[in-house]
Amino acid sequence: MLFVIIGHDGPGGAALRPRIRPAHLDNLRPLDRAGKVKIAGPFTDGSGSLIVVDMESEAEAIAFANSDPYMTGGVFERVEVKPFRQVFPE
């Protein structure tokens, strides 16, 4: 199943992001190599990030989002996880 993870930056997120980014990317790489990261990146307005992942369950997606270094390191003040159904591209 696909899940959208929206990480909302906290007040100090912009300052923390460059320092924590390497750990965040290291956390994503195994999923990306397994073909489970469909798209990921920051919002250009500086409000946070979006990740679309293919996970077995919502619980797995929530656990992943909550353990991401951006969340545990204080870049994100909160994350949202929502099930997603892709329509395009087919």
C-alpha positions in Angstrom: 0.0 0.0 0.0 1.1 3.5 -0.6 1.3 6.1 2.2 1.9 9.8 2.1 4.1 11.0 5.0 4.0 14.8 5.5 6.5 16.1 8.0 5.7 19.5 9.4 8.8 21.5 10.3 9.1 22.9 13.8 10.2 26.4 14.7 13.9 25.3 14.6 13.5 22.9 11.7 15.3 25.1 9.1 18.4 25.4 11.3 18.5 21.7 12.2 17.8 20.4 8.7 21.4 20.6 7.3 23.0 18.9 10.3 20.4 16.0 10.4 20.0 15.6 6.6 22.8 12.9 6.2 21.1 10.7 8.9 17.7 11.3 7.3 19.0 10.3 3.8 20.8 7.2 5.3 17.4 6.2 6.8 15.6 6.5 3.5 18.3 4.7 1.3 17.4 1.1 2.2 13.7 1.7 1.4 14.7 3.5 -1.8 17.0 0.6 -2.9 14.1 -1.8 -2.2 11.9 0.4 -4.5 9.6 1.5 -1.7 10.3 5.2 -1.9 8.1 6.6 -4.7 8.9 10.3 -4.2 10.5 12.3 -1.5 11.6 15.9 -0.9 11.1 19.2 0.9 8.4 21.7 0.3 9.8 24.8 -1.4 8.1 27.1 1.1 10.2 25.6 4.0 7.2 24.2 5.8 8.3 20.6 5.8 8.7 17.5 3.5 6.7 14.9 1.7 7.5 11.2 1.3 5.4 8.7 -0.6 6.3 5.1 0.5 5.1 1.6 -0.3 4.6 -0.2 3.0 2.8 -3.3 4.2 0.6 -1.5 6.7 -0.3 1.9 8.1 1.3 0.9 11.3 4.6 0.2 9.5 4.4 3.6 7.8 3.7 5.4 11.1 6.6 3.6 12.8 8.9 4.6 10.0 7.7 8.2 10.1 8.1 8.5 13.8 11.6 7.0 13.8 12.9 9.2 11.0 15.9 11.3 12.1 14.0 14.5 11.1 11.3 13.6 13.6 13.6 12.3 16.4 16.1 15.1 15.8 13.6 17.9 16.0 13.3 19.1 12.4 9.7 17.9 12.2 7.4 18.9 15.1 4.8 16.4 13.8 4.2 14.0 11.0 1.0 12.9 9.2 0.6 9.5 7.6 -2.2 9.0 5.1 -3.1 6.0 2.9 -2.9 6.9 -0.7 -4.2 5.5 -4.0 -2.2 6.4 -7.1 -4.3 7.0 -10.2 -1.7 8.6 -12.5 0.6 7.6 -14.0 -1.1 4.3 -14.6 
